[in-house]
Structures are given as structure tokens and as C-alpha cells.
């Protein structure tokens, strides 16, 4: 019985974390949603990209390494 409960809990945690990850914007998802890159800024977190659509503005940070296949979004936050 404990094993079944533990399995259910782990399954729910996995579903919740994948749902949260799907809700986080990325540079790619914002561009596909019609946002345009309107500015850049250097930072210690990696290059920052300002993306704008109408009055909505996001600041996203990206990073890469010599061995990485792509430049990956670290995080994006709305600017208020």
C-alpha cells in the first residue's frame, strides 16, 4: 500500500513539474508567439534579450558553452 501511495505522489510531482516547465516562456516560445527582439544587454547571467509584443515586454537571458549544441534560454521575466 505504501508503495502505491509513493508511486502516485511521485507521478503527481512529475506531472506538476512538467506543467510548470511548460508554462515558463522561452525566447523560442515568445518569438513563435509574435514577440520581436527589440534590444540586447550584456550581463553576468549571459546575454539579455528584450522581446516586445504590443505593450508586453520580456527580458530573457540566454547562455551557451563551447560544447552545447544550441543557445538555451536560462529564464525570461516580464518587465513592468
N, C-alpha and C positions, 0 to 999 in steps of 0.2 A: 504494500500500500504506500509506504514512504517513497519507494522508487517511482511509482506512478505520479505522485504529487510533485516530486522533484523534477521529473520529466516534463510535466505540464508547466511548471514555473519556468524552467529553462526555455521551453518553447515560447512562452509568452514574452519573456525578456528578449529573446531573439527577434520576435516579430516587432516589438516596440522599438528596439534599437534600429532595425532596418527601416521602419516607418519614419523615425526621427531623421535618419540619414537621407531619406528620400525628400524630406521637406527642406533640407538645407540647400540654399541656392549655390550654384557654381557659376564660374564665368561662362561655361558652355551652356548651361540651362538658361541663364539670363540673356545671352546672345540669341538663343533659339526663341526666346520669348519676346524678341524685338528690341532689347536694350542695345545701345550703342556705346562704344568706348569713347569717352569724351575727355579723358585726361589720364596721366600717369604720375606716379610719385615714387622715388626710391625710398626704401626703408630697410631696417634690420630684419624685418619679418619676410622680406622678399619684395619684388616689385609690386606696387599697389596700382590697381586699375579702377578708375571711376567709370561706372556704367550708368547710363541715364535712359529713361523712357518716360516721356511726358514730364511730370513733376517728381517722379520717383528717382532716387539716386542711391546707388550702392557703391561701397568701397570694398574691393576684393583684393586679396593678397595671393600671389602665386609663387611657386618655387620649383626648382629643378636641380638635378645633380648631373654630373658627367655620365653616370651610368643609367639615368632614368630615360625611359622611352618617350615620355611626354612632360610637358609643363603642367603641374597639377595645382588646382585651387586649394589653398590652405584653408581659407574661410572668406565669407562675404558678410557684410553687415550693412543694413540700411543707414543712410545718413539723414539725420533730422535737423 
